[in-house]
């Protein structure tokens, strides 16, 4: 990776459905879910409308298990991670692309849809969600309750970095 480059995404939004957690043959958890963010945009003549953007989120390891155990449709969360684009060929041989956010940190904000709690806790890669029922997150990572993923699994495509057009 070249110095001076940054690939960082920060989102605050609501889950569009419950996380789908699956396990690789070697036992690593992978959670996938969609996250909706909203933006108010001018609609002309002094009117405003909400625009919803949907984001595909993928999470690995212990954090994926935490997402599967504690997140559900409508839950407000903070997600921090990086963008990754996948490429494949469909059954007709057409190249398809999808862009997803690989989450490294997740913080539960408020309650689920309609719940009025202020904060449920904050969990980073490799942390356990103990003490959740009392609303008091416990962390082995210090007072902030945050940690970073040191390494993510390699990109499945394994494509070369020199395909970047600039």
PyMOL commands that set and color helices and strands:
alter all, ss='L'
color gray80, all
select helices_A, chain A and resi 61-70+132-134+161-163
alter helices_A, ss='H'
color red, helices_A
select strands_A, chain A and resi 9-15+20-23+29-44+47-60+76-89+95-109+119-124
alter strands_A, ss='S'
color yellow, strands_A
deselect
rebuild
show_as cartoon
